[in-house]
């Protein structure tokens, strides 16, 4: 026999609260990251996202337009998080090369580890179209410009050559992803990246082709 309390319990589910556009966008990104983690970028389609987020397909299309738009949104979010982490750490770091290099290394590795194994798949997918490749190049140029601004005062030339900045970024990506997959430890990744950054800065001696107008031209190219 049911008790009065049991009889008074509601038998129908409460209506779900309607999310605002910003809240829905946040929910869709969160679900998209989970999809990438569980199924890889191959499983990330707008239809699949709508199904997992329990919304109609037009809602997802209204936010991202295309699958490329969704991938771009995920990468830009990762880049924004990485930027905020690095800028906050640089603002409070000691004004010397070792400290700046450690901040850059820690910020990059920590952000990749925070995002987990999903981000390598998203970055790899950015090569699937010219539109996405442009997004990646834009974000990479901004990262290199931030690194140069932080490190150039410690280079004899007063600037870091584009080749050095590109090498620095490549090392940061490779070491971070190796740490994310457990191939190496986060500590090893950071220490190796610090040594790489310091070595790259030390090579910018400011003589011959690395000085004068040529240096200014290369610097302006990186800071586009």
Secondary structure, DSSP 8 states (H G I E B T S, - for coil): ---HHHHHS--S--------HHHHHHHHHHHHHHHHHHH-GGG--HHHHHHHHTS-HHHHHHHHSSHHHHHHHHHHHHHHHHHHHHHHHHHTS-SSHHHHHHHHHHHHHHHHHHHTTHHHHHHHHGGGSHHHHHHHHHHHHHHHHHHHHHHGGGSTTSS--HHHHHHHHHHHHHHHHHHHTTSS-HHHHHHHHHHHHHHHHHH----GGGSHHHHHHHHHHHT-
